[in-house]
Each structure stands twice: as C-alpha cells, then as structure tokens.
Amino acid sequence: MESLKRTERAVIVTGSSSGIGKDLCRVLVKKGYKVFGSVRSKNDAGALSKELGSGFEPLIMDVTIESQVLKARNQVEKCLEGRQLWALINNAGVATLGPVEHIPTSEFVTQIDTKILGTFLCTKTFLPLLGTNKKLKGPAGRIVNISSILGGKIGSPFMSAYCASKHAVEAFSESLRRELKPYGIKVIIVAPGSISTPIWNALKNHIGSMSFSDTEYHVPFNKVLKSLEQFDKNSLPIEQLSKVILKSIETKNPKIRYTPTNAYSQKIWPYVPKKLMDQFF
Ligand SMILES: NC(=O)c1ccc[n+]([C@@H]2O[C@H](COP(=O)([O-])OP(=O)(O)OC[C@H]3O[C@@H](n4cnc5c(N)ncnc54)[C@H](OP(=O)(O)O)[C@@H]3O)[C@@H](O)[C@H]2O)c1
C-alpha cells in the first residue's frame, strides 16, 4: 500500500471492475488522483492494478457487507495519513428486469441492497474521512450518487426493482444533501441516460431463465426490451459520462443533479403528466 503524496487528491469509486466505474477510475488516475476502487474479487483487483498502475488501489469489498466496508475504511484511512478524502462515488449497482409476479425475491433484495443499502453503508462509513472528523486536514469532501435519468424519477413497467432502488437513492441523496450542510460536504446526483456497459448484457442473458411467455406480460415485456435495445444503440459514450462525474467533483458550485444523455427528450419525461405518460406503455 502506497501512502498519499502531498499533491494527490483521493477518491473512492465503488463498482470499479467494469463499465462506468472502471472508466471513471481510468480518467481519475490519468488526472493525477489517488483512486481507491472497490472490487469483489482478487482477480479484478490484480487486473485493474496492472492496467491502471500505482495511482489505483483496489478495495476488496461487497458494498452490502458492513464488515468489508469497515475493513476498506481502515485501509483508506491508513493511506490518507491524517488527510481527508476528496470524494466518494457510490456507483456500484445491478439491473433487474421482469414482472413483479415473476422476479425471484432474492433478485429484488439484491437490487435494493446493492444500490440503497450499499450507498448507505459506504456513506456512513466514509463520512468521517470526507469531513465530519474535524481532526483531519483538507477541504470538505463530496459524495456523488449514481442514479438513472429515468429510473430515478419515473417508474417503467418491468423495472420496478431497478426504479425503486434509483428513486430511493435520489431521496436518500436529497436528505443527505441537507443534512450535511453544516459540514460543507456536498451531495450530488449523477443520473445518466443509457451508457453501453456490460450491465444490460448480463440482464438479457439472465431473462432467458424467467418463464412468462404464456402470460399477458409477454408482449408488453418484449416492447420494453426492444426500447432498452434502442436506448443502448443511442448510448452516450462512456468517456462523456466520466467527464461529467469529474466535473461534479471539481467544479466550485456543482449542480444538485446532472443528467448526461444522448436522448435529450429524456430530460423532459419526468415532467410529463403521469396519465399522459401511461399512454406510452
Ligand atoms: N449503463 C447504463 O446505461 C446506466 C444508466 C444509468 C445508471 N447506471 C448506473 O451506473 C452504475 C454502474 O453501472 P454500469 O452500467 O457500469 O454496470 P456494470 O458494468 O455492470 O458495473 C457494475 C459494477 O457494480 C459492481 N457491483 C455490483 N454489485 C456489487 C456489490 N454488492 N458490491 C460491490 N460492487 C458491486 C460490479 O462488480 P462485480 O464485477 O463484482 O459484479 C461492477 O463493478 C449502476 O449503479 C447503474 O445502475 C447505468
């Protein structure tokens, strides 16, 4: 474990083994940050350390297991040597799709736990390092919670677990933003539109194992799947999202909610009257 150089700002990114988290780690390391990226396997830890070099340090933790998050906090604290963290990016997440009647309960629990329990545990555990411990040196840190441009604001059919988890993250972020004002710790939501990452592939492979093809859900479900494929084709390049996240931790006055997307109409969907919106499903 290398300790922090005087000039380095340290950031934690959860879920750094792939997709958005991985690209963000790459960008942050390139910018000279010390990056602590959470992974769940030693293999991912080794591969990422090799790829990103000494600016990257893996934290092996499942964000839903408190003892692992606490262990990671000790590792980070040692490395910071009395200084504060610059930012915590709560990015780890999964995507579950399917009719409520057919989603295995364990999958619903995993969806909610990963996003909301994970965001709660990481926030709670790392808050002292972000500035609530006044003995540490440095400016107040920031917390960036990754939501979803639509999932965080509107409910889509067959995405109840995903949307519930993202709505919860948005409410959690708003409470926290107000709660942390006395410490000057800013809480920011980054709610992207579609980004092409492995999250959707894993989902498609998995759906094959659910059986409801002989039910009324079949046709509308396939419609939703098609629209997701369309979103995937119209994805925002991942580097553009990383730039937005970077801006959210560097700019003096960050927005409350960033909504980077390639599909600008998505920005107004949350404001469409609900009954009118129902016609589209
Ligand atoms: N891609 C999009 O279109 C999109 C749009 C809006 C929002 N988002 C959000 O962006 C975030 C990142 O998604 P992504 O698209 O980059 O997906 P991804 O490539 O599948 O990455 C998800 C990351 O989360 C990690 N993770 C999952 N469960 C975890 C747990 N219990 N503890 C620790 N890490 C865990 C995964 O680690 P393992 O490799 O160990 O599984 C992986 O590193 C998610 O919150 C997602 O909802 C994505």
The ligand as a Gaussian input file, in Angstrom:
#p B3LYP/6-31G(d) Opt

LIG

0 1
 N      -25.233000       1.544000     -18.092000
 C      -26.271000       2.361000     -18.077000
 O      -26.956000       2.570000     -19.094000
 C      -26.638000       3.071000     -16.796000
 C      -27.577000       4.128000     -16.861000
 C      -27.938000       4.789000     -15.693000
 C      -27.354000       4.414000     -14.490000
 N      -26.455000       3.386000     -14.454000
 C      -25.875000       3.032000     -13.154000
 O      -24.472000       3.115000     -13.184000
 C      -23.915000       2.230000     -12.215000
 C      -22.819000       1.387000     -12.858000
 O      -23.408000       0.569000     -13.847000
 P      -22.643000       0.019000     -15.130000
 O      -23.543000       0.265000     -16.280000
 O      -21.251000       0.495000     -15.163000
 O      -22.719000      -1.555000     -14.824000
 P      -21.608000      -2.705000     -14.739000
 O      -20.631000      -2.567000     -15.842000
 O      -22.376000      -3.982000     -14.630000
 O      -20.868000      -2.386000     -13.364000
 C      -21.494000      -2.566000     -12.132000
 C      -20.417000      -2.552000     -11.064000
 O      -21.047000      -2.675000      -9.778000
 C      -20.375000      -3.703000      -9.067000
 N      -21.230000      -4.333000      -8.057000
 C      -22.412000      -4.949000      -8.213000
 N      -22.867000      -5.408000      -7.038000
 C      -21.945000      -5.062000      -6.101000
 C      -21.826000      -5.238000      -4.697000
 N      -22.769000      -5.870000      -3.979000
 N      -20.734000      -4.755000      -4.069000
 C      -19.762000      -4.119000      -4.760000
 N      -19.814000      -3.911000      -6.096000
 C      -20.887000      -4.375000      -6.742000
 C      -19.929000      -4.688000     -10.118000
 O      -18.924000      -5.525000      -9.583000
 P      -18.750000      -7.082000      -9.988000
 O      -17.941000      -7.082000     -11.265000
 O      -18.047000      -7.678000      -8.843000
 O      -20.124000      -7.642000     -10.205000
 C      -19.438000      -3.737000     -11.198000
 O      -18.150000      -3.288000     -10.899000
 C      -25.077000       1.427000     -11.657000
 O      -25.491000       1.991000     -10.432000
 C      -26.143000       1.597000     -12.715000
 O      -27.444000       1.435000     -12.223000
 C      -26.085000       2.710000     -15.575000

